[in-house]
Amino acid sequence: MYVSFVKRGMDFVIALIALCVLIPFLCIIAILLLIAHQNLHGIFFVQTRSGYRGKLFKILKFKTMSDRTDESGVLLPDADRLTPVGRIVRELSIDELPQLVNVLKGDMALIGPRPLPAKYLAFYTSEQARRHEVRPGIVGWAGVNGRNNNTWLKKFEMDVWYVDHVSFMLDLKIFFLAIKTIICRDGVSKEGEATTVPFDGTN
């Protein structure tokens, strides 16, 4: 009942109100990123992700890294392209706010397993693929329990656990834990990495 009817309606209303309230703030962030990155080709990062039942969609995020390349035209490592402003935006999860548009469109929910790049679909086991039984979210159970410090396999375990236990009270708990995680800036990046490591089916 909650997942089938209530959750989607709540997500739409909350996302719509949040976007209306946050538009001035989002404009300021966009300008700051534009100035900080200088050679930024657009302020948004758009990527194909897998969503509900494996359906592909374009996720929208603020771009937190510059487009700097080496002499051969190859993008520099993440650590070299992540600007100070971009790092703060990423640590506070402000880069995720444009996904409120994805929530309005029905691609995503406010709470749910994080949507991952479409290329990872080929690596999931049948159990891991169950994470697609619900809409992906801006924040999820794995995100408030270690975030990027967890291994991919551990994240997927928690994603499937969420699918099996999703409820209004669990979503509310995740929401408040997300606020705590953002304030404490826990697990923003994988230890020893500027962001996180790609999933290859084994990690």
N, C-alpha and C positions, 0 to 999 in steps of 0.2 A: 504494500500500500504506500509506504513512505517513498521508496525508490521509484515506483511506477508513476505516482501522481504528485505527491506533496513536494518532494525534493526539487524537481524541475521547476515548478512554479515559484518556489521560494528563491531559487537561484536566479531566475529571470528578474524578479522584482528587486532583489538586493543588488544585483549587478547593475541594473538600470539606475537605481538611486545612487549607488557608489560612483558610477561614471559621471552623472550630472554634478555631483558634489566635487569630484576630483579633477574635473577638466582644467581649471586654472593651475592646479598643482602639476598636472601632467604636462601642460604647456611649458611651465618653468623648467621642469626636468629635461624636456626635449631640447630647449634652448641651451641649457648647461652642457648637455652631451654634445650638441652640435659645436659649441665653442671648444670644449675640451679635446674633441677628436680631430678637429680641423679638417682633415681630409675624408671625413665620414661620408659615405655614399648612402644617404638616407638615415633616418633616426631609428628605424625599426628593423629588427631581425625577424625574418619570415622563413619558416622551415616546415617541410611536410612531416607531420607526426601521425602516429596511429591512434585512433580513438575508440569510441564505443563499437564493439563487435569488429574491431580491426579496420573500421572505415578511416580512410586518410583525410586529413584536413590541414590547412595552413595555420600554424600557430603564430601569434603575434607577440613580440617582446620588444622592449627597448634594447637597442644595440649598445652593449657595454664595452666593446672593444673597437679599436681603430682598424683601418684597412691597410696598415703598414705592411710592406712587402720587402723582401731582400732584393739584391741586385738582379736576381733572375725573375723577379715578379712573383715569387712564391710568398704566401702569407707567412709572417713571422709567428713563432710560437705564441700561445695564448698569454703567457706571462709577460711577453714583450709588448703585446697589443692592449692589455688591460690597463686603462688609464686610471689615475687616482679617483676621478669623478665616477668612472665606470665601476671601480671597485666598491665604492660606497653604495652606489645604486644597486649593485649586485648583492652586497652584504645585507642590505635592508630589504631585499626582495622587491624593490621598487620596479625593477625591470620586468616583473611578472604582471604588473597592473594592466597593461594593454590587453591581457588575456580576458579581461572583463567583456571585451567585444566578442571573444570566442564563446563566452558563457551565454551572452545574449543570442548568438546565432544557434546555440544548441550543440556546438562542437564539444563543449566542456561543461563541467560543473564547478562550483566553488571548491568543494571538497571531493577528493578522489585520487586514485593513483596518478602520478605524473605522466603526461603523454610523452612518449619517447620517439626518437627518429624512426621513420618508416623502415630504414635498413635493418633495424634490430628484429623485425618480424621473422626473419629467416632463422634467427638463433633461439627463439623461445621454445621451451618444451611445452607439451600440451597443458601442463599444470600452470606454468608461468603465463601462458596465453590467456588464462582465466582472468587476468587483470583487466581484460577488455570487456568483461561482462557488465561493467558499469562505466558511466562516462568518466573520462580522466578529469583531474581537478587541478586548480591552481596550487593547492597544497594537499598533501596526503599523509597517511599514517606513517609511511617511511620518512617523510620530510620532517616530521616532528620527533622522530626517534633515531637521531644520528645523522640525518640528511645525507650529505655526500661522503661522510666518513664510513658509511656502511659499504660492504661489498655489493655488487649488483645482485648476487644470488640472495643475499639477505634482504635487499630491497624488494625483490620479487616475492619472497616469502611473506613479507608484511603487506604487500599489495593484495595478495590472494586472501590473506587473513582479513583484510578490510572488506573485500568482496563478500566474504562469508558472514561478516558481523555488522555490516552497514546499518546504521540507525540514526535517528535524529540526535540522540544523546551522544553517540560516538562522534558524529560530525561536529557537534557543539564542543566536545572535548578537544578535538583536533584543532578547531578554530582558536581556542584559548591557548593551547600549547604552541600553536604557530606564532602567536604574538610574543610569547616568552622566547621562542627560538630566534625570532627576528631581533628582539631587544638584546639578547645575549650573543647574537651573531654566531650561533653554534653550527658547525659542520657546513659552512658556506662552500668550501672546496675540499677535495680529497687531500688528505695529509701529504705534503710534498708536491702537490700539484697546484697550478693557478686556478683551475676549475674542477674538472673531474676527468676520469679516464673512460674511454669508449668501452661499450659492452661487446665482447667477442664470443659470447656463448659459454665461456668457462669461468669468468670472474664474477 
